[in-house]
Amino acid sequence: MGLKDLSLNRLLSLSPLAQAAWFDAERSAVRAFVTEISEKVPAGSTVLDAGASGCQYKPLFADTRYVACDIRQPSPQGTIFVSKLDVLSDVAHLAFRDEVFDAVILTEVLEHVLSPQAVVREAYRVLQSGGRLFLSVPFAWKEHMIPHDYFRFTSSGLRLLLEQAGFEVLQLKHRGGYFQFIGYWLAELPERLFPPAQSNLERFVRLPLKAPAVVVFRVLVPFLAQYLDCFDRQRDLTLGFVCSCRKPTGGSMHAVRG
């Protein structure tokens, strides 16, 4: 790896700091949510990860019958890892029979589909009676996987979407509040102030300015934001939401606890 390939952000991402929850609050919150629900799904349950992409959560469901599905949709900012998927299927038209899964996971998927209503209805269709839907959606997050980034969701809008599909919303939580929001976005400041340099000389000249900015805004500010976030009582500015829902029960072979 030459000097041209090195960046302060890349070095940080490879350091032990990258494992801390505050280092990337948005992704850490989603993973923490999926880890929590994986502990509630009984062994042997049938679990559909709809929009699974690279199947990053598969190891968390090792004792279940985990099925990963997605549709290949390459873009300038991301490509689905087709070789890791169990089924190639549009999440708005799932290739499964009715009522075959005990749990469905939809993490950061609804913003990328043309009809979130259709996707939620499909999740309802393939769930057994009493089955659970676990999902996460962004609220205040930058555009990504362009051009396949269409929606952002408020808590009220997400609840309405789910209830109209027939789900009972059990839990709807903010992914952080005002301070985590500020910390997350200020962490972007060094890269915005100092876009990629065109030469090694330019990198060298910038370093005395960029290095302190990275330490302050990429490390110290997100770290402090994690602890200040408990002071935000309004919770009207957040990176996104996580939600647990239930298909109205009439009895299920593997009812999910909690």
Secondary structure, DSSP 4 states (H G I P E B T S, - for coil): --GGG--HHHHHHTSGGGGSGGGGHHHHHHHHHHHHHHTTSPTT-EEEEET-TTTTTGGGGTTSEEEEEE----BTTB---GGG-SEE--TTS-SS-SS-EEEEEEES-GGGSS-HHHHHHHHHHHEEEEEEEEEEEESS----STTS------HHHHHHHHHHTTPEEEEEEES--HHHHHHHHHTTHHHHHSPPPSSHHHHHHHHHHHHHHIIIIIIIHHHHHHHHGGG--S--S-SEEEEEEE---S--TTPPP-
